Amino acid sequence: MAKKSVDLTSLEWTNLIFEGKNKDFGAYQLRRKSDKRHNLAVLFTLIGLVIVALLVWALSVYNNWQAERAAAEAKAKQEQMMAAMLEQEKEQPEEEQPEEQKFEPEVPEVKEEVLQTVQVTQIAIVEKAAEDKKILSNEERTETQTTFGTHNQEGVDDPDKVKEAEKLVQVVHHEEPPKPVIEEKKEEPKPDKIFTAVEQQAQFPGGQAALMKWLSSNLRYPERAQQNDIQGRVIVKFVVNADGSIEQASVVKGVDKDLDNEAIRVVKRMPKWQPGKNNGVAVRSYFTLPVTFKLQK
């Protein structure tokens, strides 16, 4: 009976199979060295797996390092742009707001003679009304003097002259109506006019902090400028329309062609702003924005 536990890769089993045969033939040598080949194959496989695992780990570490570096550069760029904006605000003088013109209504002048005449007439009417209430005798009526103004005047029997005096009293009662006050109309701003200074300056939605965050997220440093170590501040001037849209962007002070083009590109891509206002009305106005490019060393 054959043994239950037989090692088919053992040298004894190999000699038993090739007993009485030509052992110089290649099959015997291959069979005799099969254990060594199997061990080497397993060893090389394990080494290969270890190398692959190390490569995967190294690639993961490199990607994490690149992400942290990019985040640090973006944060540093945002801080630099914030500092540049604050510096520019300190350098620029505060714009003087135009003083509001106050219009006082003109009080119509009434001539002193007219006022005196009216006053005299009113006094005469009061005195006459008081005299009407008295019960006079026939003798007193003949002696009563008719009073006009502040002095005594003799009565007149002529009815025509009495009528003329009554007409004069009616004329004196007529007061001149006050002259209408004409308020000067404020000139409405022309829709096509572009203001250099406005009462309420145009601004990015969310303020300066939101503007800095938006620029740091959308600004791309040109590769050629990075290779040549070119950096600096680009001053861009543009128009904020009454609807908040941006147009007529131009470089006031440039540094390099690539940096200038990148600054113009970013300004044109900005969302709508809150427009400037004069007397509460949205108008077109100029705005100057510095865009700083600085390399991290």
Secondary structure, DSSP 8 states (H G I E B T S, - for coil): ---SS--TTSHHHHHHHTTTS-TTSHHHHHHHTHHHHHHHHHHHHHHHHHHHHHHHHHHHHHHHHHHHHHHHHHHHHHHHHHHHHHHHHHHS-------------------HHHHHHHHHHHHHHHHHHHHHHS---HHHHHH---EETTEE------HHHHHHHHHHHHHHH-----------------TT-EESS-SB--B-TT-HHHHHHHHHHH----HHHHHTT--EEEEEEEEE-TTS-EEEEEEEE-S-HHHHHHHHHHHHT----B-EEETTEEEEEEEEEEEEE----
